[in-house]
Amino acid sequence: MSDDIITRPPLPEPPEGLNEAWPAPDYRTGQKAIFQEAATALFGDNKFDTVIIDAPTGLGKSVINTGLCNYADSAFYTTPQKELRRQLEEDNLLSGLYEVLRARADYVPCQEALSRTEMVYNCSNCPVNRAKDRYYYDGLDRSKIEGVPESEVPEGAMGVKPVACSNVMQCNYWKAKVSAMRAQTAVVTFAYLIIDSFLMTYQLEDETGNVASQKSFANRDLLVVDEAHSLEGQVASMFAGFQAGENIPHEIRSKISNVVPGSLIKDATEPDYTAPIDDHVIGIEEINGFAEIRKAIHDYIAGVNERIALAQSDEPNTEVLTREDINDLQRLIAQLDSLYNGFERHLGYDYDPDESPWLLSAEQGSEGLIFKFQPVHVDQFLKETVWSRADKIVLSSATIPSYGGLDRKSGAKEWAARLGLDPETTHVIRADSPFPTSNRPIYADNPVGNMSNDGFMGHFDRIVDRIRELAEKHSGQKGLIHTSSYSQAEALADELEDLAICHRSEDPNPKAAIRRWQGEVEAVEDVKDTEKDLLISPALSEGVDLPDDKCRWQVAIKVPFASLGNPRVKYRKNRLNEIDWYLGEAALTMVQAAGRGVRHPEDECMFYVLDSSFSSVRGYTPRWYRDAIV
């Protein structure tokens, strides 16, 4: 595949007022050209409504993106990476130009929740946010909060009306949400934007006629998705699908197990067995069975509602349900409703496995089987929940998946089509790295061996020896070791305990390990870690900023090919024969990893590749990356 630009569509002159929208005192190398071209494509007199910015780390894409948001009438700035949202919030240059809405769990709850010292709340688990947990009582100056002993509940405090978070003026989450809804640019996570698409946009009104804040965001002029390269996989695995987990009653999951192929049950319960990929594909023959499951869910919900109604009635000899029991049952109803809607929306009688196939897998849980339903394609889901939220769209990343076309621009348009965007109205902007190759060399000429399959353990001793050699070469310098799994990281850390800190599986957030690695200790027992220059982790290939002395060298133990244990990966590689996609995704992760330690033109960080299979993905990396390979 060529990196050459075959065509460049003519664009009109840049729109007026661009300089006033630029958020920085001046432009870095390459920024002005990208900013003007993107703004002209989006806001000029032409056919484009989508811009893809394919530009390497260090160009300052967040500044470009913020400038485009400034120029728009209104904007969403979003990212699939929570860490990048935090970086935007803490950016001294840009943070005053937008309002950031964090997750509910990141906010301290209202004073009423905090007053109950025996309970620890945030705005996610606060009783105000939990359905029917919080009530105001006529003539009373306080509220009942879940966890209050029955003896403290005032007499006559039953049969009252629930109060929503949005009507509580002290709610920190809602104050932040109102600010974000009123701002020209709102920074939200990609997950939140999807959730918000299911909420109605209307004004909330209390009994006195006072209007509170609107419940959700209205659509906007511009939507910017930063670090957009991972959208396909993340949407398929985290948002577009649904599951029958262990919170779903056993009798419902049993009915599902009666419908699915027996090979999937065997796949989940026998470690040495792998079901054929065709058995994961939901066929037309399963649809009637899913219709019966929908009826079973409907009947189960009706039965639960009847239990609640009887318990609240004056009928004699009825079941006694506490308020907490009722809350639990109502949450179960909500979960069953979600499962019902998943079957009805995606696997109803209009389901076409040839046009839009869905995959089914089973996992062994602690209390029985868990069933997961996942689409192969995510274009329709994104059209309905994300792209519909704005008139114009910007997708930016240092690693745009552009490996499917004759050149990288046409490849990027093919990727846009897979996401549900129109390639004919998509304009692609590419830029090379402004950093000299001498500052970011990639050493791939002396690999330890092929790390696929059992290669890691087969070459384990040589891997340890090579890391020790590199640590001696870079003595006194911070080094980051990238692995493909926590088990690999922990095995290496056990052998390199004198040199390395390990980001282990029990701590999914790597921040604590990074702080220890950088000498920022909070406990006496961590002081010894400040003397260790290596950090080993499977989760730091992106979303981490390590300039200058924070990281001077890195090692990639294994090329991170997507797991063929994931039915969607296996289906795309083996059934759809998308070899370019499979190799290209691994290549882009290698590009992302190398960029963690080179953050500005004067920065330096060496990158060592120990896996000989890198040769199979090398051609899928952008030219500016290949130019640095030694």
C-alpha positions as CSV (number, residue, x, y, z in Angstrom):
1,M,0.0,0.0,0.0
2,S,1.3,3.4,-1.0
3,D,1.6,6.4,1.3
4,D,1.5,8.8,-1.7
5,I,-1.4,11.2,-2.0
6,I,-3.2,10.3,-5.3
7,T,-5.8,13.1,-5.3
8,R,-6.5,16.1,-3.2
9,P,-10.0,17.6,-3.6
10,P,-10.0,21.3,-4.2
11,L,-11.2,23.3,-1.2
12,P,-12.5,26.9,-1.1
13,E,-10.7,29.7,0.8
14,P,-10.6,29.3,4.6
15,P,-13.7,30.8,6.3
16,E,-13.5,34.1,8.0
17,G,-12.7,34.3,11.7
18,L,-10.4,31.3,12.0
19,N,-7.6,33.2,13.7
20,E,-9.9,34.3,16.4
21,A,-11.0,30.7,17.1
22,W,-7.4,29.5,17.4
23,P,-6.9,28.7,21.2
24,A,-3.1,29.0,21.5
25,P,-0.8,32.0,21.4
26,D,0.9,30.7,18.2
27,Y,1.1,27.6,16.0
28,R,3.3,24.6,16.3
29,T,4.9,23.1,13.2
30,G,2.1,21.7,11.0
31,Q,-0.8,22.9,13.1
32,K,-1.9,25.9,11.1
33,A,-2.1,24.0,7.8
34,I,-4.2,21.2,9.4
35,F,-6.4,23.6,11.3
36,Q,-7.2,25.7,8.2
37,E,-7.7,22.7,5.9
38,A,-10.1,21.0,8.5
39,A,-12.1,24.2,9.1
40,T,-12.3,24.9,5.3
41,A,-13.6,21.4,4.7
42,L,-16.2,21.5,7.4
43,F,-17.3,25.1,7.3
44,G,-16.5,26.2,3.8
45,D,-18.8,26.0,0.7
46,N,-18.3,22.3,-0.2
47,K,-19.8,18.9,0.2
48,F,-17.8,17.6,3.2
49,D,-19.4,17.0,6.6
50,T,-16.7,14.7,8.0
51,V,-13.0,15.3,8.5
52,I,-10.4,12.7,9.4
53,I,-7.2,14.0,10.9
54,D,-4.4,11.4,10.7
55,A,-1.5,13.1,12.4
56,P,1.2,11.7,14.7
57,T,1.8,12.3,18.4
58,G,3.3,15.7,19.2
59,L,1.5,17.8,16.6
60,G,-1.0,19.0,19.3
61,K,-4.2,17.6,17.9
62,S,-6.1,18.5,21.0
63,V,-5.4,22.2,20.3
64,I,-6.5,21.8,16.7
65,N,-9.7,20.0,17.8
66,T,-10.4,22.7,20.4
67,G,-10.0,25.4,17.8
68,L,-12.5,23.7,15.5
69,C,-14.9,23.5,18.5
70,N,-14.4,27.2,19.1
71,Y,-15.3,28.0,15.5
72,A,-18.5,25.8,15.5
73,D,-21.7,27.2,16.9
74,S,-21.7,24.4,19.5
75,A,-19.7,21.2,19.9
76,F,-19.2,17.9,21.7
77,Y,-15.5,17.0,22.3
78,T,-15.4,13.3,23.2
79,T,-13.0,10.4,23.3
80,P,-13.2,6.6,24.1
81,Q,-10.3,7.1,26.6
82,K,-11.2,8.3,30.1
83,E,-7.5,9.2,30.6
84,L,-7.6,11.7,27.7
85,R,-10.7,13.3,29.1
86,R,-8.7,13.8,32.4
87,Q,-5.8,15.3,30.4
88,L,-8.2,17.8,28.7
89,E,-9.6,18.8,32.1
90,E,-6.1,19.4,33.5
91,D,-4.8,21.2,30.4
92,N,-3.8,24.7,31.5
93,L,-4.0,26.2,28.0
94,L,-7.3,24.8,26.9
95,S,-9.4,23.9,30.0
96,G,-11.1,27.3,30.2
97,L,-12.5,26.9,26.7
98,Y,-14.9,24.0,27.4
99,E,-16.9,22.4,30.3
100,V,-15.9,18.9,31.2
101,L,-18.6,16.4,32.4
102,R,-17.0,13.6,34.3
103,A,-18.7,10.3,35.3
104,R,-21.1,10.3,38.2
105,A,-18.7,8.3,40.4
106,D,-16.1,11.2,40.1
107,Y,-18.3,13.7,41.9
108,V,-18.8,14.2,45.7
109,P,-22.6,13.8,46.4
110,C,-24.9,16.4,48.0
111,Q,-24.6,17.3,51.6
112,E,-27.6,15.3,52.6
113,A,-25.9,12.0,51.5
114,L,-22.6,13.1,53.1
115,S,-24.4,13.7,56.4
116,R,-24.9,9.9,56.8
117,T,-21.3,9.2,58.0
118,E,-21.9,5.4,58.2
119,M,-22.3,5.3,54.4
120,V,-19.7,6.3,51.8
121,Y,-21.3,7.8,48.7
122,N,-20.4,9.4,45.4
123,C,-22.9,10.7,42.8
124,S,-23.2,7.3,41.3
125,N,-24.1,5.2,44.3
126,C,-25.8,8.1,46.1
127,P,-29.4,7.2,47.2
128,V,-30.6,10.3,45.3
129,N,-29.5,8.7,42.1
130,R,-31.0,5.3,42.9
131,A,-34.6,4.7,41.8
132,K,-37.1,5.3,44.6
133,D,-34.5,5.4,47.3
134,R,-34.9,9.1,48.3
135,Y,-38.1,10.8,49.4
136,Y,-39.2,14.1,50.7
137,Y,-42.1,14.0,53.2
138,D,-44.8,16.6,53.5
139,G,-44.2,18.8,56.5
140,L,-40.7,17.3,57.2
141,D,-37.4,19.0,56.9
142,R,-35.3,16.0,56.0
143,S,-35.3,13.0,53.7
144,K,-35.1,9.3,54.2
145,I,-31.9,7.8,52.9
146,E,-31.3,4.1,52.3
147,G,-29.6,2.7,55.4
148,V,-31.5,4.8,58.0
149,P,-32.7,2.5,60.8
150,E,-36.5,2.0,60.8
151,S,-36.6,3.5,64.3
152,E,-35.4,6.9,62.8
153,V,-38.1,7.0,60.1
154,P,-40.6,9.6,61.1
155,E,-44.2,8.4,61.6
156,G,-46.4,8.9,58.6
157,A,-43.4,8.9,56.2
158,M,-44.9,6.4,53.7
159,G,-46.6,7.0,50.4
160,V,-44.6,10.0,49.4
161,K,-43.1,11.1,46.1
162,P,-39.6,10.5,44.8
163,V,-37.3,13.4,44.1
164,A,-34.9,13.2,41.1
165,C,-31.2,14.3,41.3
166,S,-32.0,17.0,38.7
167,N,-34.2,18.8,41.2
168,V,-31.7,18.8,44.0
169,M,-29.8,22.1,43.7
170,Q,-26.9,20.8,45.8
171,C,-26.1,17.9,43.4
172,N,-22.6,18.4,42.1
173,Y,-23.1,16.1,39.2
174,W,-26.1,17.9,38.0
175,K,-24.5,21.3,38.4
176,A,-21.6,20.1,36.2
177,K,-24.0,18.7,33.7
178,V,-26.0,21.9,33.5
179,S,-22.8,23.9,32.9
180,A,-21.8,21.5,30.2
181,M,-25.2,21.7,28.5
182,R,-25.0,25.5,28.5
183,A,-21.4,25.6,27.3
184,Q,-20.4,26.1,23.6
185,T,-18.2,23.0,23.9
186,A,-18.9,20.1,26.2
187,V,-16.2,17.5,26.9
188,V,-17.8,14.1,27.6
189,T,-16.7,10.5,27.4
190,F,-17.8,8.5,24.4
191,A,-19.7,6.2,26.7
192,Y,-21.7,9.1,28.1
193,L,-22.5,10.4,24.6
194,I,-24.0,7.0,23.8
195,I,-26.0,6.8,27.0
196,D,-27.2,10.4,26.5
197,S,-28.6,9.5,23.1
198,F,-31.3,7.4,24.8
199,L,-32.5,10.2,27.0
200,M,-35.2,12.6,26.0
201,T,-34.3,16.3,25.6
202,Y,-37.0,18.2,27.5
203,Q,-37.4,20.6,30.5
204,L,-38.1,19.2,33.9
205,E,-40.9,21.0,35.8
206,D,-41.7,20.6,39.5
207,E,-45.2,20.9,41.1
208,T,-45.0,24.7,41.5
209,G,-44.3,25.2,37.8
210,N,-40.6,26.0,38.2
211,V,-38.5,24.7,35.3
212,A,-35.3,22.8,36.2
213,S,-32.5,21.8,33.8
214,Q,-33.1,19.8,30.7
215,K,-32.5,16.1,31.1
216,S,-30.1,15.5,28.2
217,F,-27.9,17.4,25.7
218,A,-29.5,18.7,22.5
219,N,-27.7,17.9,19.3
220,R,-24.8,20.1,18.3
221,D,-23.1,21.7,15.3
222,L,-19.9,19.7,15.6
223,L,-18.7,16.4,17.1
224,V,-15.0,15.8,17.7
225,V,-13.9,12.2,18.5
226,D,-10.3,12.2,19.6
227,E,-8.2,9.0,19.7
228,A,-10.9,7.6,17.4
229,H,-8.8,4.7,16.1
230,S,-10.2,2.2,18.5
231,L,-13.9,3.0,17.9
232,E,-14.9,-0.2,16.1
233,G,-13.7,-2.7,18.6
234,Q,-14.7,-0.7,21.7
235,V,-18.2,0.0,20.4
236,A,-18.7,-3.7,19.5
237,S,-17.5,-5.0,22.8
238,M,-18.7,-2.4,25.2
239,F,-21.8,-0.6,23.8
240,A,-23.5,-2.2,20.8
241,G,-24.0,-5.6,22.4
242,F,-25.8,-6.9,25.4
243,Q,-25.6,-9.9,27.8
244,A,-27.5,-12.1,30.1
245,G,-25.2,-11.9,33.1
246,E,-25.4,-13.4,36.6
247,N,-27.8,-10.7,37.7
248,I,-30.4,-12.3,35.4
249,P,-32.5,-15.0,37.0
250,H,-31.2,-18.6,36.5
251,E,-34.5,-19.7,34.9
252,I,-34.1,-17.1,32.1
253,R,-30.5,-18.0,31.4
254,S,-31.5,-21.7,31.4
255,K,-34.0,-20.9,28.6
256,I,-31.2,-19.2,26.6
257,S,-28.9,-22.2,27.1
258,N,-31.6,-24.4,25.6
259,V,-31.6,-22.3,22.4
260,V,-27.9,-21.9,21.7
261,P,-25.7,-24.6,20.1
262,G,-24.3,-27.1,22.6
263,S,-20.8,-26.4,21.4
264,L,-20.9,-23.0,23.0
265,I,-21.8,-24.5,26.3
266,K,-18.9,-26.9,25.9
267,D,-16.6,-24.0,24.9
268,A,-17.5,-22.3,28.2
269,T,-17.2,-25.3,30.5
270,E,-14.3,-27.3,29.0
271,P,-10.9,-25.4,28.9
272,D,-9.4,-27.5,26.1
273,Y,-12.4,-27.2,23.7
274,T,-13.0,-24.4,21.2
275,A,-16.3,-24.1,19.4
276,P,-16.3,-23.6,15.6
277,I,-16.7,-20.0,14.6
278,D,-19.9,-20.8,12.6
279,D,-21.5,-22.0,15.8
280,H,-21.1,-18.5,17.3
281,V,-23.1,-16.9,14.4
282,I,-26.7,-16.4,15.4
283,G,-28.8,-17.9,12.6
284,I,-32.4,-17.6,11.6
285,E,-33.2,-20.9,13.3
286,E,-32.5,-19.3,16.7
287,I,-34.9,-16.4,16.3
288,N,-38.0,-18.3,17.2
289,G,-36.3,-19.5,20.4
290,F,-35.3,-15.9,21.3
291,A,-39.0,-14.9,20.8
292,E,-40.0,-17.4,23.4
293,I,-37.3,-16.1,25.7
294,R,-38.7,-12.6,25.3
295,K,-42.1,-13.9,26.4
296,A,-40.5,-15.6,29.4
297,I,-38.8,-12.3,30.4
298,H,-42.1,-10.4,29.9
299,D,-43.9,-13.0,32.1
300,Y,-41.2,-12.8,34.8
301,I,-41.4,-9.0,34.9
302,A,-45.2,-9.2,35.3
303,G,-44.8,-11.6,38.2
304,V,-42.3,-9.4,40.0
305,N,-44.6,-6.3,39.5
306,E,-47.5,-8.4,40.9
307,R,-45.4,-9.3,44.0
308,I,-44.6,-5.6,44.6
309,A,-48.3,-4.6,44.2
310,L,-49.5,-7.2,46.6
311,A,-46.9,-6.4,49.2
312,Q,-48.0,-2.8,49.1
313,S,-51.7,-3.6,49.3
314,D,-53.9,-4.1,52.3
315,E,-54.6,-7.7,51.4
316,P,-54.1,-10.1,54.4
317,N,-51.3,-12.7,54.5
318,T,-49.3,-11.1,51.7
319,E,-45.6,-11.2,51.3
320,V,-43.7,-8.6,53.5
321,L,-41.2,-6.6,51.4
322,T,-39.1,-3.9,52.9
323,R,-38.3,-0.8,50.9
324,E,-34.8,-2.3,50.2
325,D,-36.5,-5.5,48.9
326,I,-38.7,-3.4,46.6
327,N,-35.7,-1.4,45.3
328,D,-33.8,-4.6,44.5
329,L,-36.8,-6.0,42.6
330,Q,-37.2,-2.7,40.7
331,R,-33.5,-2.8,39.7
332,L,-34.0,-6.4,38.5
333,I,-37.0,-5.3,36.4
334,A,-34.8,-2.6,34.8
335,Q,-32.1,-5.2,33.9
336,L,-34.7,-7.6,32.5
337,D,-36.2,-4.7,30.5
338,S,-32.7,-4.1,29.0
339,L,-32.3,-7.7,28.1
340,Y,-35.8,-7.8,26.5
341,N,-35.1,-4.7,24.5
342,G,-31.7,-6.2,23.3
343,F,-33.5,-9.3,21.9
344,E,-36.4,-7.3,20.4
345,R,-34.2,-4.6,18.8
346,H,-31.4,-6.7,17.4
347,L,-32.6,-10.3,17.1
348,G,-36.2,-9.9,16.1
349,Y,-38.0,-11.4,13.1
350,D,-36.3,-8.9,10.8
351,Y,-32.8,-10.1,11.7
352,D,-30.6,-10.9,8.7
353,P,-27.5,-12.8,9.5
354,D,-26.1,-12.3,6.0
355,E,-26.5,-8.5,6.1
356,S,-25.7,-7.7,9.8
357,P,-24.6,-10.8,11.6
358,W,-24.5,-11.1,15.4
359,L,-22.4,-13.4,17.4
360,L,-23.1,-15.3,20.6
361,S,-20.6,-16.6,23.2
362,A,-20.9,-18.2,26.6
363,E,-18.6,-17.8,29.7
364,Q,-18.6,-19.7,32.9
365,G,-19.6,-17.4,35.8
366,S,-19.5,-18.2,39.5
367,E,-23.2,-18.9,39.5
368,G,-23.8,-20.4,36.0
369,L,-23.3,-19.4,32.4
370,I,-23.2,-15.8,31.2
371,F,-24.3,-15.2,27.6
372,K,-22.9,-12.4,25.5
373,F,-24.4,-11.0,22.2
374,Q,-22.2,-9.0,20.0
375,P,-22.5,-7.4,16.5
376,V,-19.9,-8.0,13.8
377,H,-20.5,-4.5,12.3
378,V,-21.2,-1.3,14.3
379,D,-22.1,1.1,11.5
380,Q,-25.8,1.1,12.2
381,F,-25.4,1.5,15.9
382,L,-23.0,4.5,15.5
383,K,-25.4,6.1,13.0
384,E,-28.3,5.9,15.5
385,T,-26.5,6.9,18.7
386,V,-23.5,9.0,17.8
387,W,-23.3,10.4,14.3
388,S,-26.9,11.7,14.6
389,R,-25.8,14.0,17.5
390,A,-24.1,16.6,15.2
391,D,-24.1,18.0,11.7
392,K,-20.3,17.8,11.3
393,I,-17.8,15.3,12.5
394,V,-14.1,15.2,13.2
395,L,-12.2,12.0,13.8
396,S,-8.6,12.4,14.9
397,S,-5.8,10.1,15.9
398,A,-2.1,9.3,15.4
399,T,-3.1,5.9,14.2
400,I,-6.1,6.1,11.9
401,P,-6.9,2.6,10.6
402,S,-6.1,3.3,6.9
403,Y,-4.7,0.0,5.8
404,G,-7.5,-1.2,3.5
405,G,-7.1,1.1,0.4
406,L,-4.7,1.8,-2.4
407,D,-3.2,4.6,-0.3
408,R,-3.6,5.8,3.3
409,K,-6.2,8.4,2.4
410,S,-8.5,5.9,0.6
411,G,-7.9,3.4,3.4
412,A,-9.1,6.0,5.9
413,K,-12.3,6.5,3.9
414,E,-12.9,2.8,3.8
415,W,-12.6,2.8,7.6
416,A,-15.1,5.7,7.8
417,A,-17.5,3.6,5.7
418,R,-17.2,0.8,8.2
419,L,-18.1,3.2,11.0
420,G,-21.3,4.2,9.1
421,L,-20.0,7.5,7.6
422,D,-20.2,8.5,4.0
423,P,-16.8,8.3,2.3
424,E,-18.0,10.6,-0.4
425,T,-18.5,13.5,2.1
426,T,-15.3,12.6,4.1
427,H,-12.2,14.7,3.8
428,V,-8.9,13.1,5.0
429,I,-5.9,15.1,6.2
430,R,-2.6,13.4,6.7
431,A,0.6,14.7,8.3
432,D,4.0,13.3,8.9
433,S,5.9,13.4,12.3
434,P,7.7,16.7,13.0
435,F,10.1,14.8,15.3
436,P,13.5,13.8,13.8
437,T,13.9,10.0,13.4
438,S,17.1,10.2,15.4
439,N,15.1,11.1,18.5
440,R,12.7,8.2,18.1
441,P,14.6,5.2,16.7
442,I,12.8,1.8,16.5
443,Y,15.2,-1.1,16.9
444,A,13.7,-4.2,15.2
445,D,16.8,-5.7,13.7
446,N,17.7,-8.0,16.6
447,P,14.5,-9.8,17.8
448,V,14.6,-12.5,20.4
449,G,12.2,-14.7,18.4
450,N,8.6,-15.3,17.4
451,M,6.4,-14.6,20.5
452,S,3.1,-15.9,19.1
453,N,1.4,-18.9,20.6
454,D,3.9,-20.3,23.2
455,G,6.7,-18.2,22.0
456,F,6.8,-16.0,25.1
457,M,7.4,-18.9,27.5
458,G,9.7,-20.6,25.0
459,H,11.9,-17.6,24.8
460,F,11.4,-16.4,28.4
461,D,15.0,-16.7,29.6
462,R,16.3,-14.8,26.6
463,I,13.7,-12.1,27.1
464,V,14.8,-11.6,30.7
465,D,18.5,-11.5,29.6
466,R,17.8,-8.9,26.9
467,I,15.9,-6.7,29.3
468,R,18.7,-6.8,31.8
469,E,21.2,-5.9,29.0
470,L,19.0,-2.9,28.0
471,A,18.6,-1.8,31.6
472,E,22.4,-1.8,32.0
473,K,22.8,0.1,28.7
474,H,20.2,2.7,29.9
475,S,21.3,2.7,33.5
476,G,19.7,5.6,35.5
477,Q,17.0,6.1,32.8
478,K,13.3,5.2,33.1
479,G,12.2,2.4,30.8
480,L,8.7,1.0,30.0
481,I,8.2,-2.6,29.1
482,H,5.0,-3.4,27.1
483,T,3.5,-6.9,27.4
484,S,0.4,-8.4,25.9
485,S,-1.1,-9.7,29.1
486,Y,-1.0,-9.3,32.9
487,S,0.3,-12.8,33.2
488,Q,3.3,-12.0,31.0
489,A,3.9,-8.8,33.0
490,E,3.8,-10.6,36.3
491,A,6.1,-13.4,35.1
492,L,8.7,-10.9,34.0
493,A,8.3,-8.8,37.2
494,D,9.0,-11.9,39.3
495,E,12.3,-12.4,37.5
496,L,13.2,-8.7,37.4
497,E,12.1,-7.8,40.9
498,D,15.3,-5.9,41.6
499,L,14.8,-3.7,38.6
500,A,11.1,-3.4,37.9
501,I,7.7,-2.3,39.2
502,C,4.8,-4.2,37.9
503,H,1.3,-3.0,37.0
504,R,-0.6,-6.1,38.2
505,S,-4.0,-7.4,37.3
506,E,-5.6,-6.6,40.7
507,D,-5.1,-2.9,40.0
508,P,-6.7,-2.1,36.6
509,N,-5.9,1.5,37.0
510,P,-2.1,1.9,36.3
511,K,-1.8,5.4,37.9
512,A,-0.5,4.1,41.2
513,A,2.2,2.0,39.5
514,I,3.2,5.0,37.4
515,R,3.5,7.2,40.4
516,R,5.7,4.7,42.2
517,W,7.8,4.4,39.0
518,Q,8.2,8.1,38.8
519,G,9.2,8.4,42.5
520,E,5.9,9.8,43.8
521,V,5.3,7.6,46.8
522,E,2.5,7.9,49.3
523,A,3.4,5.1,51.7
524,V,6.6,4.1,53.5
525,E,6.5,0.6,52.0
526,D,6.6,2.1,48.5
527,V,9.9,4.0,49.0
528,K,12.0,1.0,47.8
529,D,10.2,1.2,44.4
530,T,11.6,4.7,43.7
531,E,15.0,3.1,43.1
532,K,13.6,0.9,40.2
533,D,13.8,2.3,36.7
534,L,11.5,-0.2,34.9
535,L,7.7,-0.4,34.7
536,I,6.1,-3.5,33.2
537,S,2.5,-3.2,32.0
538,P,0.1,-4.6,29.4
539,A,-2.0,-1.5,29.5
540,L,0.1,1.6,28.7
541,S,0.4,1.5,24.9
542,E,-1.9,4.5,24.7
543,G,-3.4,7.2,26.8
544,V,-0.2,8.0,28.7
545,D,2.0,11.0,28.4
546,L,5.7,10.3,29.4
547,P,7.9,13.2,28.1
548,D,11.6,13.7,28.7
549,D,13.1,11.9,31.7
550,K,9.8,10.2,32.5
551,C,10.7,7.6,29.9
552,R,13.8,7.3,27.8
553,W,13.4,3.8,26.4
554,Q,10.7,1.2,25.8
555,V,10.5,-2.5,24.9
556,A,7.7,-4.3,23.1
557,I,7.9,-7.9,24.1
558,K,5.2,-9.1,21.7
559,V,3.3,-7.7,18.8
560,P,-0.2,-7.3,20.3
561,F,-2.4,-9.3,17.8
562,A,-6.1,-9.3,18.7
563,S,-7.1,-12.5,20.5
564,L,-8.7,-15.2,18.3
565,G,-10.5,-16.3,21.4
566,N,-12.8,-13.3,20.8
567,P,-15.5,-14.6,18.4
568,R,-15.7,-11.2,16.6
569,V,-12.0,-11.2,15.9
570,K,-12.0,-14.8,14.8
571,Y,-15.1,-14.2,12.5
572,R,-13.5,-11.2,10.8
573,K,-10.1,-12.8,10.3
574,N,-11.2,-16.3,9.3
575,R,-14.8,-16.0,7.9
576,L,-14.5,-12.5,6.3
577,N,-10.8,-13.0,5.5
578,E,-9.9,-9.5,6.8
579,I,-6.2,-10.2,7.1
580,D,-5.4,-6.6,6.5
581,W,-7.6,-5.6,9.4
582,Y,-6.1,-8.2,11.7
583,L,-2.5,-7.2,11.0
584,G,-3.2,-3.5,10.7
585,E,-4.8,-3.3,14.2
586,A,-1.7,-4.9,15.7
587,A,0.5,-2.5,13.8
588,L,-1.4,0.5,15.0
589,T,-1.0,-0.6,18.6
590,M,2.8,-0.7,18.1
591,V,2.7,2.8,16.7
592,Q,0.7,4.0,19.7
593,A,3.2,2.4,22.1
594,A,6.2,4.0,20.5
595,G,4.6,7.4,20.9
596,R,4.3,7.3,24.7
597,G,7.9,8.5,25.3
598,V,8.3,11.0,22.5
599,R,6.1,14.0,23.1
600,H,7.9,17.1,21.6
601,P,10.5,17.7,18.9
602,E,13.4,17.8,21.4
603,D,12.3,14.7,23.3
604,E,14.2,11.4,22.9
605,C,13.0,7.8,23.5
606,M,14.3,4.5,22.0
607,F,11.9,1.7,21.2
608,Y,13.1,-2.0,21.1
609,V,11.0,-4.7,19.5
610,L,11.8,-8.3,20.6
611,D,9.2,-10.1,18.5
612,S,10.3,-11.3,15.1
613,S,6.6,-11.3,13.9
614,F,6.9,-7.5,13.7
615,S,8.0,-8.1,10.1
616,S,4.4,-9.2,9.3
617,V,2.9,-5.9,10.5
618,R,5.7,-3.4,9.6
619,G,4.1,-2.6,6.2
620,Y,0.9,-1.6,7.9
621,T,2.5,1.3,9.8
622,P,2.6,4.8,8.5
623,R,5.6,6.0,6.6
624,W,6.8,8.5,9.3
625,Y,6.9,5.5,11.7
626,R,8.8,3.2,9.3
627,D,11.3,5.9,8.6
628,A,12.5,5.5,12.2
629,I,13.0,1.7,12.0
630,V,16.7,0.8,12.4
